[in-house]
């Protein structure tokens, strides 16, 4: 599903985004570069390559945008463009294809479009050794900002092409992150989401090799005015001791983790070349809930991975159900050309879809059950629009009693409307 990053000052250019939070963050950066460059009628499509369906949606959007905007310069970037630039350059009407590193450079968008300029501007992503400091000062909404702390991945899961779109792991220096967050808080943002491709690998390439937890602890200490902080997707076995201490003792560190789980069967996890096993995921969830009983968990899960039997699928379904994981991103397995998993014996497409539907249904049941347990308790809601916002555990909550966007208000939870809790604002504002 794409979202559009529009600008109020220059409606003639925009960015259509597919995929992850990091892509959304980078789309905001591209939007800023387009505005600063005074770009004319330009549409940038920031693609995703995580599944074949994501690529199909990107190509479909590109063709639609070209058809509906015949005078616009349509530029394609993102992971799909990085991995296979020739394919996107061959689409009639595409003005330029820009790589994942090049899309973040102001000069890419400052350069005038000329007939003799190269149509493909894509380098070897594996040659990139640093993550430049990119600061978003304007994002969609003024409440929550995504802050990139890491880029790329050094691991090679058998199903994944993302390292070929993002390159090897590289980290943003701690001092740069602190300054970015200070600037964003001063601009009015109340919550930061630290994002990357593999954020639990943060710091391995920096002097002193600081861990993710050490960086987060220092960030919260140096920016005491930051009310709330979250992490994006994390590897279950790479949460360091500082992360656990923050969960236990730091109220500004939100009780919500999104796990890069992928499966709940040990044989499937081994064939995926993941770093964790089933028991590791169980230990992480149980330990976190022991420290913060209000913890909520999201998870990425692949249904119908090659060689997955009915029994293996049942193990994943049982793990999700027994752990009560609430916010699931379920992907039917999608063969990615050139990956080891694409050469393994495949599960039939209908079975993949059926297994994905079963896992999604379990997630809906888990979420409904958990939301019901929250009724009668209190929460602190960051209001985003029309009295709607997210609580500390990331539950969507509608606040009655008056609340403005950007406020953090304390509410008593009174009921549930589908997947949205309702809450009465308490007399005193929490922050």
GUMI-682540 format. One record per residue (C-alpha): x, y, z; residue in one letter. Coordinates in steps of 0.25 Angstrom, whole numbers, padded with zeros to 4 digits, always signed. Each point is the difference from the previous one (the first is absolute). Example, Ala and Ser with C-alpha at 12.3 -4.5 7.8 and 13.67 -1.06 7.14 Angstrom:
2
+0049-0018+0031A;+0006+0014-0002S;
//
This chain:
431
+0000+0000+0000X;+0006+0013-0004X;-0001+0013+0007X;+0002+0014-0005X;+0010+0010+0006X;-0006+0013-0005X;+0005+0014+0002X;-0009+0013+0003X;+0010+0009-0007X;+0003-0007-0012X;-0012-0009-0004X;+0006-0003-0014X;+0010-0010+0006X;-0003-0012+0009X;+0005-0014+0004X;-0008-0013-0001X;+0006-0010+0011X;-0001-0015+0001X;+0006-0008+0011X;+0006+0002+0013X;+0001+0011+0010X;+0014+0003-0005X;-0005+0002-0014X;-0010+0010+0006X;+0011+0007+0007X;+0008+0001-0012X;-0012+0005-0008X;-0001+0012+0009X;+0014+0003-0002X;-0002-0001-0015X;-0012+0009+0001X;+0009+0010+0007X;+0010+0000-0011X;-0010+0002-0011X;-0006+0012+0008X;+0014+0006+0002X;+0004-0002-0015X;-0013+0006-0004X;-0003-0012-0008X;-0011+0001-0011X;-0011-0010-0003X;+0008-0013+0006X;-0006-0013+0005X;+0010-0009+0008X;-0004-0014+0002X;+0008-0006+0012X;-0001-0015-0003X;+0000-0013+0009X;+0006-0013-0004X;-0003-0008+0013X;-0010-0009-0008X;-0004-0002-0014X;-0014+0006+0003X;+0007+0013+0005X;+0008+0001-0013X;-0013-0002-0008X;-0007+0011+0007X;+0011+0009-0002X;+0001-0003-0015X;-0015+0002-0001X;+0000+0013+0007X;+0011+0005-0009X;-0008-0003-0012X;-0012+0006+0005X;+0007+0013+0004X;+0007+0001-0013X;-0014-0002-0007X;-0007+0010+0009X;+0011+0011+0000X;+0005+0000-0014X;+0008+0013+0002X;+0007-0004+0013X;+0014-0005+0002X;-0002-0014+0006X;+0013-0005+0008X;+0001-0014+0006X;+0008-0003+0012X;+0001-0009+0012X;+0004-0015+0002X;-0007-0005-0013X;+0007+0010-0008X;+0013-0002+0007X;+0000-0015-0003X;-0005+0000-0014X;+0001+0014-0006X;+0000-0004-0015X;-0014-0006+0002X;-0006+0013+0005X;+0008+0009-0010X;-0007-0008-0011X;-0014+0004+0005X;-0005+0010-0011X;-0001+0014+0006X;+0010-0002+0012X;+0009+0012+0000X;+0011-0005+0009X;+0004-0012+0009X;+0007+0004+0013X;+0007-0009+0010X;-0002-0001+0015X;+0013+0008+0003X;-0002+0010-0011X;-0015+0003+0004X;+0005+0007+0013X;+0009+0010-0006X;-0005+0014-0002X;+0009+0001-0013X;-0008-0012-0006X;-0013+0009+0000X;+0007+0013-0003X;+0006-0005-0013X;-0009+0005-0012X;-0006-0011-0009X;+0007+0000-0013X;-0001-0009-0012X;+0015-0004+0002X;-0001-0003+0015X;+0002-0014+0003X;-0014-0007+0002X;+0005-0009+0011X;+0007+0005+0012X;+0003-0012+0008X;+0013-0004+0007X;+0005-0013+0006X;-0007+0001+0013X;+0010-0010+0006X;+0011+0010-0002X;-0007+0010+0010X;+0007+0001+0013X;-0007+0011+0008X;-0014+0004+0003X;-0001+0015-0002X;-0007+0009+0010X;-0014+0003-0006X;-0009+0008+0008X;-0015+0001-0002X;-0005+0013+0005X;-0014-0001-0006X;-0008-0013+0000X;-0014-0005-0002X;-0006+0005+0013X;+0007+0008+0011X;-0001-0011+0011X;+0009-0012-0004X;+0013+0000-0007X;+0008-0011-0006X;+0015+0001+0002X;+0010-0008-0008X;+0011-0006+0009X;+0005-0011-0009X;+0000-0005-0014X;+0002-0013-0007X;+0002-0014+0005X;+0012-0010+0001X;-0009-0012+0001X;-0004-0009-0011X;-0013-0006+0003X;-0004-0010-0011X;-0013+0007-0004X;+0005+0014+0000X;+0005+0010-0011X;+0000+0012+0009X;+0015+0000+0002X;+0002+0001-0015X;-0009+0013+0000X;+0005+0006+0013X;+0015-0005+0001X;+0008-0004+0012X;-0003+0005+0014X;+0004+0014+0004X;-0004+0008+0012X;-0002+0015+0002X;+0009+0006+0010X;-0006+0002+0014X;+0002+0015+0001X;-0006+0002-0013X;-0013-0008+0004X;+0000+0009+0013X;+0000+0013-0008X;-0010-0005-0009X;-0010-0004+0011X;+0003+0013+0007X;-0004+0008-0013X;-0013-0008-0002X;-0004+0001+0015X;+0002+0015-0001X;-0009+0000-0013X;-0011-0006+0008X;+0001-0015-0002X;-0004-0008+0012X;+0005-0014-0003X;+0011-0006-0008X;+0001-0013-0007X;+0014-0005-0002X;+0001-0007-0013X;+0009-0008-0009X;+0001-0013-0008X;+0006-0008+0011X;+0001+0010+0012X;+0005-0011+0010X;+0013+0000-0007X;+0002+0015+0003X;+0014+0004+0004X;+0008-0012-0005X;+0007+0009-0010X;+0002+0012+0009X;+0012+0004+0009X;-0002-0008+0013X;-0011-0008-0006X;-0012+0006+0008X;-0012-0009+0001X;-0014+0004-0004X;-0004+0001+0015X;+0012+0008+0004X;-0004+0010-0011X;-0014+0001+0004X;+0004+0001+0015X;+0009+0012-0004X;-0010+0006-0009X;-0011+0000+0011X;+0010+0006+0010X;+0005+0011-0009X;-0014+0004-0005X;-0008+0000+0012X;-0011+0009-0007X;-0004-0012-0009X;-0013-0006+0006X;+0000-0014-0008X;+0009-0009-0007X;-0003-0013-0008X;+0008-0010-0008X;-0003-0005-0013X;+0001-0015-0004X;+0011-0007+0009X;+0006-0014-0001X;-0004-0008+0012X;+0013-0005+0004X;+0008+0013-0001X;-0006+0008+0011X;+0011+0005+0009X;+0000+0001+0015X;-0002+0015-0001X;-0013-0002-0008X;-0005-0009+0011X;+0004+0010+0011X;-0007+0011-0008X;-0013-0008-0001X;+0000-0002+0015X;+0003+0014+0005X;-0002+0010-0011X;-0014+0005-0002X;+0003+0008-0012X;+0004-0013-0007X;-0013-0005-0005X;-0005-0015+0003X;-0001-0004-0014X;+0010-0009-0008X;-0002-0005-0015X;+0007-0013-0001X;+0007-0005-0013X;-0006-0013+0003X;-0002-0006-0014X;-0004-0014+0005X;-0003-0008+0012X;+0006-0014-0004X;+0014-0003+0002X;+0003-0007-0013X;-0006+0011-0008X;+0008+0010+0008X;+0013-0007-0003X;-0004-0001-0015X;-0002+0015+0001X;+0013+0001+0006X;-0005+0009+0011X;+0008+0003+0012X;-0011-0005+0010X;-0008-0012+0003X;-0014-0002+0006X;+0004+0000+0015X;+0008+0013-0002X;-0013+0007-0005X;-0008-0006+0012X;+0011+0005+0010X;+0000+0014-0006X;-0015+0001+0002X;-0001-0006+0013X;+0012+0009+0006X;-0005+0013-0006X;-0014-0003+0006X;+0006-0003+0013X;+0006+0014+0000X;-0011+0007-0006X;-0014-0007+0001X;-0006+0010-0010X;+0010-0004-0011X;-0006-0002-0014X;+0007-0007-0011X;+0000+0000-0015X;+0006-0010-0009X;+0004-0002-0014X;-0003-0015-0005X;+0001-0007-0013X;-0011-0010-0003X;+0003-0012-0009X;+0016+0001-0001X;+0006-0011-0009X;-0001-0014+0006X;-0010+0004+0011X;-0009-0011+0004X;-0013+0001+0006X;+0006-0004+0013X;+0011+0011-0001X;-0011+0010-0003X;-0008-0005+0012X;+0012+0003+0009X;+0000+0014-0005X;-0015+0002+0002X;+0001-0006+0014X;+0012+0010+0004X;-0008+0012-0005X;-0012-0004+0007X;+0007-0005+0013X;+0008+0013+0001X;-0012+0009-0003X;+0008+0008-0010X;-0009+0012-0004X;+0005+0007-0012X;+0003-0009-0011X;+0006+0003-0014X;-0003-0014-0007X;+0007-0002-0014X;-0003-0012-0009X;+0014-0005-0004X;+0004+0007-0013X;+0012-0006-0008X;+0011+0010-0002X;+0009-0003-0012X;+0014-0003+0004X;-0003-0004+0014X;+0003-0014+0005X;-0015-0002+0005X;-0005+0002-0015X;+0008-0013-0003X;-0007-0008+0011X;-0012-0008-0002X;-0012+0010+0000X;-0013-0001+0007X;-0012+0002-0009X;-0005+0014-0001X;-0014-0003+0005X;+0006-0007+0012X;+0008+0012+0003X;-0012+0010-0001X;-0008-0009+0009X;+0011-0001+0010X;+0002+0015+0000X;-0015+0002+0002X;+0000-0010+0012X;+0011+0008+0007X;-0007+0013-0003X;-0012-0005+0007X;+0007-0004+0012X;+0007+0014+0001X;-0014+0006-0001X;-0005-0009+0011X;+0013+0003+0009X;-0002+0015-0002X;-0015+0000+0003X;+0003-0008+0013X;+0011+0009+0004X;-0008+0013-0002X;-0011-0005+0008X;+0010-0002+0012X;+0004+0014-0001X;-0015+0005+0002X;+0000+0007+0014X;+0015+0003+0001X;+0007+0013-0003X;+0009+0004-0012X;+0007+0012-0005X;-0004+0003-0014X;+0008+0008-0010X;-0011+0007-0008X;+0002+0001-0015X;-0013+0004-0006X;-0015+0002+0003X;+0002-0005+0014X;+0006-0013-0005X;+0014-0005+0004X;+0009-0011+0005X;+0002-0004+0015X;+0013-0004+0005X;-0001-0015-0004X;-0004+0005-0014X;-0015-0003+0002X;-0009+0010-0009X;-0008+0008+0010X;-0011+0011-0003X;+0000+0010+0011X;-0013+0007+0005X;+0000+0012+0008X;+0008+0009-0009X;+0014-0002-0005X;+0009+0007-0010X;+0010-0006-0010X;+0014-0001+0007X;-0006-0001+0014X;+0004-0012+0009X;-0012-0002+0009X;-0004-0010+0010X;-0013-0008-0002X;-0008-0010+0007X;-0003-0011-0011X;-0015-0002+0000X;-0003-0009-0012X;+0003-0005-0014X;-0005+0003-0014X;+0006-0011-0009X;+0016+0001+0002X;-0001+0014+0006X;-0001+0003+0015X;-0008+0011+0005X;+0004+0008+0012X;-0005+0012+0009X;+0011+0011+0002X;+0003+0001+0015X;+0000+0014+0006X;+0015+0003+0000X;+0008-0001-0013X;+0012-0010+0002X;+0010+0009-0008X;
//
